[in-house]
Structures are given as structure tokens and as C-alpha cells.
């Protein structure tokens, strides 16, 4: 149980275009979802937290107009990188939490590798 | 604010031996949780073990055990009988129990290489 999927697993896009990454909880209802960014050999950096049906809360330094997060349902959150640039190339990981599962544990998706050319 | 510190450089261990990965933390909260995750080269984050701040016994999960020393604010991961498949990056993380939006704070990670 507690499986989180991400789509696509990798994507290459041209500079200036937008790309959408989906995060789905497959067998539970994710009341809270988190989006992280990870550069090679570095730690995970939290970008934003989203609750179903409400606006995402962004971490300091994360541009909310560039990284659009939508948590439209209890099983789906999307991250849209708008007007992507090469410096946005990174590994993006989502995680999800369901209140009635093991408290405070987050279940991670497999990640999406974004390359902007 | 909470902080996780992992200062070991890349670690090497011989297959079938035990290895300890260090983690220290800092928080002013009394209620918190400590996690260890494994991240192989594929990138997926694999949950290994959890320790609650009020748990009196050290957590164990198969070959993984967490050496929790609350007074020292350390939560070291011990991997027994290392296997080649244990080669990966390992992250220590913590969360404070402050509600549904409590966040995970990660350390910078440790790379473990298991030698045959």
C-alpha cells in the first residue's frame, strides 16, 4: 500500500516552454502533498506544500509564478514549470501524506528528471 | 527551526560487515520524529526506519537499526551485514509533530559504497 506515482519519469523540453509533472497517490487519499527539488549529489529541498482544494504554500525563495502547483483532488497534484530555463533542470520529487496512515510519514514518488535545453 | 547534520564524507564498507551512518539533529520541540531514507542511483526515496522522540526503545527494521541518543541529539543508522545493494545515498530527516503540514527537514546525505 501507500504508493505514489509520478509522470513523466523524465522529460526534455526547450527553453521557454512549460512542462507539467503529475503526482498521484494510487491507493490512499493524500490530504497533503509536497514537492521537492534535488540537484545532483545534493539533498532534497522542499519547494512547496499543498493541501487538497487550497493554495500551495511555497518555501522562501521559490517563485510561485514559475512553479505552479495545483492540488485539485485527494489523489492528484501537479507541478508546472513555466517558461523553463536550463537552470531549472533538476530532479523533482513529490511526496504525499494521508492523515490516517502512519503519522507524519510521507510516501515518495519515484521522481521526474527534467532537462531543459 | 530544526536542523539535521550529516558530516561524514563518502563511506566505504566491506560486504557483510556492519556500518554506522551518523546523524545529529537540533530542534527545540519536544515531540518529533526521525527518519532514514535510502536513495539509490535510480532516484527513488526508500523509507528505511522511523524513531519517535518519545519511543523508549531504539527502532529496528530487519538489518537496519537506529541508535537513538536523545541527550546527544543523535540518530545514527546502523546497517548490519552490508550487501552490495546497500550502495546508495542515505538521508537522515526529521519532522516535528506540529500538525498535518509538518515538514521533513533533510540532512545533506551520505554516500555509502559497499565493496565486494
Interface residues (C-beta under 8 A of the other chain):
Chain A: X31 X32 X34 X38 X41 X42 X43 X44 X46 X49 X51 X57 X91 X93 X95 X97 X99 X102 X103 X104 X105 X106 X107 X108 X110 X111 X113
Chain B: X33 X35 X37 X42 X43 X44 X45 X47 X50 X89 X91 X95 X97 X100 X101 X102 X103 X104 X106 X107 X108 X109 X111
